[in-house]
Amino acid sequence: MSVSLDTVDGTPISRLAFGATGTGTAEQATPEKDASRINLFRSAFELGINVFDTAELYGGGYSEILLGRAFSRCRESVFICTKFNPDNASAAGIARAVEGSLRRLGTDYIDLYQLHWPSPFVPFEESWHTLTRLLEEGKIRFFGVGNCSYEELLNYEFLSGGKITSVELPFNIAEPEIAKPFLSWACNTEKRIFAYSPLGQGRLCHSLSKVPILLEIFERHSISENQLALAWVMSHPGTVPVFQTSSLNHLRDNLAGASISLNQKEVKELGNVYATPPREIRLSQVRIGSLDGRDGYSSCEEAQDNLHNWIPSPALLAERIRRGGHPPPLRLVGPNVEGLYCLDRYDFGGEMKKYWAWRLAFDENAKVLAYIFDSQRK
Ligand SMILES: NC(=O)c1ccc[n+]([C@@H]2O[C@H](COP(=O)([O-])OP(=O)(O)OC[C@H]3O[C@@H](n4cnc5c(N)ncnc54)[C@H](OP(=O)(O)O)[C@@H]3O)[C@@H](O)[C@H]2O)c1
């Protein structure tokens, strides 16, 4: 087993990155849970991963704290990527956010600092001005953006004089369309695409139907579905999958396929078989409920007021939508006997934010794009 290496401006980075979501918040922490997550981060490192992806948002900052603790004795051996919230995109907001991330991570520099989502309320020039200072001061080494459109990326490239190192987007074998326009940008350059949800939020680990091309590839490479899903993303030059697991066995299993390289014919054929384009559905066909005690909003007024303090807020996402910056398609399950769909439970909070953003931007008869799954997860 070996995770191959790539570089960013001469700095070695592993071709696979580990996502640091799932730590929970400080309030939910127990010594046992913390120890298990820290051990998992260290195991990933021992198995060859040196890129770790976190955010001030994850666990309300607790993910950064655990990551910092995991690597306090070998800080220089890891490449830490963290992100600031779009409501911290102003000059004062970034200055405050970066100090918070540095403190929680227990470090004096961040390798890759990323804008988690574009903010429609702060001109990029203002963010860039502060980020330039942070780069000069050495508090951040590289800067990246997330969840932007290709047009927004080109604009950021222009305004920063080509200093955008990376973009973080959803990309996997079943859902390739969002990242497609970005692939040539990262191909054969020092630019990188950090591909999140490369395992389709876990669905691709079990659900690839066994069509002849897949059976041939399984046999040729002795590869499992999860390994194939990661290998497919890695086959795109400049693309680094960011996967997540809470299981040491899954971690080992995923890395066991890290050295498999698919040829261009296989990549294309697999892409043709598994790409599942999102479908259009009306917002009125989506049933909004609560899940595991997590309440959402029941009206546009509540979503606009955002009393639960969701980040990004539905109002911020709605303003992006009005300006053409669409969030990724909704993830829905259904339909039920009444023809209604419910939100997929993997990132229920994230789906609720997108739903209410669309409702604020348009009325409930608006059509939106959605990935439709026929069954809810266990
Ligand atoms: N920038 C952004 O806006 C953004 C958005 C979303 C995510 N991200 C980043 O991307 C990372 C990963 O994304 P993700 O969690 O959405 O999707 P993912 O990595 O595609 O899927 C994670 C899911 O796959 C399961 N899994 C992993 N390996 C498996 C295996 N070998 N067999 C069976 N199941 C397996 C995990 O369950 P187990 O725990 O049981 O293994 C988990 O449920 C996040 O941690 C975060 O760092 C960034």
The ligand as a MOL file (V3000), in Angstrom:
LIG
                    3D

  0  0  0     0  0            999 V3000
M  V30 BEGIN CTAB
M  V30 COUNTS 48 52 0 0 0
M  V30 BEGIN ATOM
M  V30 1 N -15.7530 22.3770 1.1890 0
M  V30 2 C -16.9480 21.9010 1.4420 0
M  V30 3 O -17.9590 22.6320 1.3470 0
M  V30 4 C -17.1000 20.4590 1.8420 0
M  V30 5 C -18.3760 19.8870 1.8570 0
M  V30 6 C -18.4820 18.5370 2.2290 0
M  V30 7 C -17.3510 17.8140 2.5790 0
M  V30 8 N -16.1160 18.4180 2.5710 0 CHG=1
M  V30 9 C -14.8840 17.6690 2.9490 0
M  V30 10 O -14.8870 16.3920 2.3330 0
M  V30 11 C -14.7610 15.3520 3.3150 0
M  V30 12 C -15.4700 14.0940 2.8620 0
M  V30 13 O -16.7520 14.3570 2.3550 0
M  V30 14 P -18.0730 13.5300 2.7060 0
M  V30 15 O -18.0680 13.0720 4.1260 0
M  V30 16 O -19.1880 14.3870 2.2210 0 CHG=-1
M  V30 17 O -18.0760 12.2970 1.7280 0
M  V30 18 P -17.2920 10.9290 1.4360 0
M  V30 19 O -15.9010 10.9520 1.9210 0
M  V30 20 O -17.5940 10.6870 0.0080 0
M  V30 21 O -18.1320 9.8500 2.2970 0
M  V30 22 C -17.9530 9.6270 3.6620 0
M  V30 23 C -18.8400 8.4370 4.0230 0
M  V30 24 O -18.2990 7.2530 3.3970 0
M  V30 25 C -18.2150 6.2170 4.3490 0
M  V30 26 N -17.0360 5.4100 4.0090 0
M  V30 27 C -15.7460 5.8200 3.8750 0
M  V30 28 N -14.9430 4.7840 3.5330 0
M  V30 29 C -15.7440 3.6860 3.4650 0
M  V30 30 C -15.5290 2.3090 3.1770 0
M  V30 31 N -14.3140 1.8590 2.8810 0
M  V30 32 N -16.5830 1.4670 3.1940 0
M  V30 33 C -17.8320 1.9110 3.5080 0
M  V30 34 N -18.1080 3.2040 3.8080 0
M  V30 35 C -17.0800 4.0800 3.7860 0
M  V30 36 C -18.0730 6.9120 5.6920 0
M  V30 37 O -18.6340 6.1020 6.6940 0
M  V30 38 P -17.7020 5.4200 7.8410 0
M  V30 39 O -17.3990 6.5140 8.8160 0
M  V30 40 O -18.5800 4.3460 8.3970 0
M  V30 41 O -16.4960 4.8840 7.1560 0
M  V30 42 C -18.9250 8.1680 5.5050 0
M  V30 43 O -20.2760 7.8560 5.8010 0
M  V30 44 C -15.2870 15.9940 4.5900 0
M  V30 45 O -14.7580 15.3650 5.7410 0
M  V30 46 C -14.8010 17.4210 4.4550 0
M  V30 47 O -13.4470 17.5120 4.8590 0
M  V30 48 C -15.9740 19.7250 2.1780 0
M  V30 END ATOM
M  V30 BEGIN BOND
M  V30 1 1 1 2
M  V30 2 2 2 3
M  V30 3 1 2 4
M  V30 4 1 4 5
M  V30 5 2 4 48
M  V30 6 2 5 6
M  V30 7 1 6 7
M  V30 8 2 7 8
M  V30 9 1 8 9
M  V30 10 1 8 48
M  V30 11 1 9 10
M  V30 12 1 9 46
M  V30 13 1 10 11
M  V30 14 1 11 12
M  V30 15 1 11 44
M  V30 16 1 12 13
M  V30 17 1 13 14
M  V30 18 2 14 15
M  V30 19 1 14 16
M  V30 20 1 14 17
M  V30 21 1 17 18
M  V30 22 2 18 19
M  V30 23 1 18 20
M  V30 24 1 18 21
M  V30 25 1 21 22
M  V30 26 1 22 23
M  V30 27 1 23 24
M  V30 28 1 23 42
M  V30 29 1 24 25
M  V30 30 1 25 26
M  V30 31 1 25 36
M  V30 32 1 26 27
M  V30 33 1 26 35
M  V30 34 2 27 28
M  V30 35 1 28 29
M  V30 36 1 29 30
M  V30 37 2 29 35
M  V30 38 1 30 31
M  V30 39 2 30 32
M  V30 40 1 32 33
M  V30 41 2 33 34
M  V30 42 1 34 35
M  V30 43 1 36 37
M  V30 44 1 36 42
M  V30 45 1 37 38
M  V30 46 2 38 39
M  V30 47 1 38 40
M  V30 48 1 38 41
M  V30 49 1 42 43
M  V30 50 1 44 45
M  V30 51 1 44 46
M  V30 52 1 46 47
M  V30 END BOND
M  V30 END CTAB
M  END
